[in-house]
Amino acid sequence: MNLTKLSSSCILLLTLSLMVACKKGSDGEKTVVAKTVLVYMEANNDLRYDALNSVNRMEKGAAGINGTLLVYIKTTSTKSHLLRIKPDADLNRLVSDTIKVFDNTQASDPQTVKQVTQYAQTEFPAQSYGLVLWSHATSWAAPISKVKIQSFGEDSGKQMDVIDLKNALPDNLDFIIFDACSMGGVEICYEFKDKAKYIISSPAETLSESFPYQNITPLLFGGNESLAAVAKAYFDYYNAYTDDRRSATVSLIKTSELPALAAEMKNLLSQKKPGDQLIRSGVQRLDYTQGFPVPNYDFGDFLNQNFAAGSLPTINAQLGKTILYKAATPNFIGVPISQFSGLTTYIPFTGDGNLTYYKKLQWYSASGLSGLFGM
C-alpha cells in the first residue's frame, strides 16, 4: 500500500548488539515478571526502516518498564531476530540484545507466528502477556483476484490469512495492538475476541510513523487500565500535526462485550427478509487507499442508514460498552471523516464475490448476516 505505512526516506545508522541474554533466578529458574510484551514486526518490505525507527523509539521509552519487552523483527530475506529491548535515549543507534536468530523463516507464516509467540512466553514467563502486530494489513481480505485471500503482514510479497493468524496466537493475551492498516473492523475484532481481553486498532489506515512508542512503551506495562491512555497517546500524537499527517483513527475494544453486540445486530437483521439488500451508497467509508481490496464502512453510520432510529438505542448502548475509547482526526489525508463510531464493517450484497470468504468469519453467522445471504 502506497498511501499509508509509507517508507521513511531517512535511514538511521543503526547497530544491533548480538549479546544473548536471558534473565534467570539464582536456582536457574526463569524469573516470572509482571508482564511480557511481544512486538511482532513483519518488515521485510518497504517498511523496514520505519520498523527500525519504531524499535529505536521503544528503546527511548523503555526506561523503568515493569516487565520484558521483546521484538521479533524481520527486515531481510535471510534472517530474523528476536530482541530484548534495552533503554537507550540515542535515536541514532540500537542497543537491544539479540536473544535468538532465526534463519530462513517466513514472517508471514502462521507457524512462524506460533513458534515466536510460544518461545517468548516460555523463555520470558510473566503474570500477563501483550502482543503488538506490526506490518502492512488490509483488514480481513485482499483482492479477490488472488488465489488465496490474505490480509496481514508482508514478507517478500507474501501475506497471511487473518483466520490462520488468529489460530496461531495463544489465547492468554491481555491485549492485542494492531499497528497496521484497517484492522479496526468489527469482523477482525470479533475474530480475535477469544485471544485477548482488549484490542487497540485503527478502523482506517495507519501512517508509517506507527504508534509513538517513545510515549506508549511505559503504558504497555501499566495494566489494562492504561490501554485507553495508549490509544489516546496515538491519537494525540497525530492530531498535533498541522499537515496531512494529522490523520488517525483509533479504538479500544473490550472483547468480552462483542458477543452481546453480535446478538443485538442479529436482532436488528431479523427484521429483514432473505434477499433484502443492505444500503451501501452514502455510508461513511473509512478506507482511503486507492484500490483497497474491500470497502470499510463506519459501523454506526451503517446502522443509521439501514434501520429505523427507534430500533437503535439498545445496540448503540451495547456499542458504548464495547468501545472503551475512540477518536478520529477531522480528516484523513485531506478527506473528511464526518461519521466515526469507532468500528468499521463490511456490507455484503447479493452476488458479492467476497461472500465466499466473508462467510468464514465468525461475525457473519453471529451477527445474523447468514439469515440474509445464506450459510
Secondary structure by P-SEA (a helix, b strand, c coil): ccccccccccccbbbbbcbbbbbbccccccccccbbbbbbbcccccaaaaaaaaaaaaaaacccccbbbbbbccccccbbbbbbbbbbcccccccccccccccccccccaaaaaaaaaaaaaacccccbbbbbbcccccccccccccccccccccccccccaaaaaaacccccccccccccccccaaaaaaacccccbbbbbcccccccccccccccccccccccaaaaaaaaaaaaaaaccccccccccccccccaaaaaaaaaaaaacccccccccccccccccccccccccccccaaaaaaacccccccaaaaaaaaaaccbbbbccccccccccccccbbbbbbccccccccccccccccccccccccccc
